[in-house]
């Protein structure tokens, strides 16, 4: 499965961005999908997951501000990010797993920069 993120960029604090992750080459609707972020000098951190049926889970400081969703017909998962803060600046990556115990597939990442 190939994952390609898009939608990152530069935004002012308080603004919004919508990230997309397009999947190809596999049974997308069967994958658990997740969004991670990795700030400079920090560990990669899981921030949201969504099952094939649309059940969601959130972790970290994005709770209440970020929303993960998916469109199985378009093989795409989204991350709507609102009320962005400078500390949200990071590379955002999507990943998918066939529930093997590992994240099996990774995108290349998209940079999000939030200015104060």
N, C-alpha and C positions, 0 to 999 in steps of 0.2 A: 504494500500500500504506500503510495506516494502522497505526502501531505505538503501543501503549499499555503503559507500564511500571507495575508495582505491586510492593509488598512492601518498600519502604524504611521507615525509621523510626529510632528511637533504641535503641541497644543498648550494653551495657557491653563494655569490652575483654575479649576472649576468647570473646565470644558469636558467634552465627551468625545469618545472615539468608538468605532465599531470595528473589531477585528474579525476577519474571516479566515477559515481554514478549509481549503478544498481538498478532498480526498479522491484518489483514483486508484484503480487496480485491485480492489478487494470488495468484500461484503461490508460496506460501511455501516449499514444498519445494525450489524451484529457487534460492532466495536463500542467499547466504553471509550469515550473521548474526554480529554482533559486539556486545560490551559495551565501553563506554567509561566512564571516570570523569573528572570535572573538579572539582578542588579549588579553593577560593576563590583567585583571583589566579594560577592556573596554567593551563597549556595542557590541552586535552582530550587524554586519553591512551587508546589502545587497550589493553585488558587481556586480551581473549579473543575468539577467533572459532570458528565451527563451520560446516562445510559442510552441504549438504543431506543428505549421506550420513552425517554424524556425525563427521567428522574434525575434531579440535580443535587449537588452537594457543593458547599463552599467552604473555603478555609482562608484564614489570614485576613489582612486589612481590607480586602476587596468586598467582604460581606456587607450587604446592604447598598453597595454602590455598583457592583458588577453583576451582570446577568449572562449566564451561558445558555445557549439554545442550539438547536440543530434542525436542519431540513434534510431528512433522509432522501427525499426525491432529488435533491440537488447535491447530495454527498458533501454537505458543508456544515461545519460547526462555527458558531459565532460567539464572540465575547463583546457584549455591550458594556462599555466602561463610562460611568458618569461621575461627576464631582471629582475629577482627577486632581491628584495632589503631586507636588514635585517628587515625593518619595515613591510614587508609582513609576517613575522613570526606570526602564528596564528593557531588556529583550524579552518579548513574549513568544512563547513556543506552544504549538499544539502537539498533542501526542495521542496515540490510540493503542489500545490493548485488546487482545483476544482473551483476556483474563488468564494469562499464563503466569501471572505473578510479577511480570515485568511490563514496562511500557515498551511495546514492540516496535512502534513506528513513531518517528519524529519529523516535524517540519524543520525548516532552516532558521525560523525565527523572524520576527519583525520588530524593529526598534520603536519604542514609544518614549518620547521625551516630553516632560511636562515642565513648563517654565513658570517661575513664580512671579 
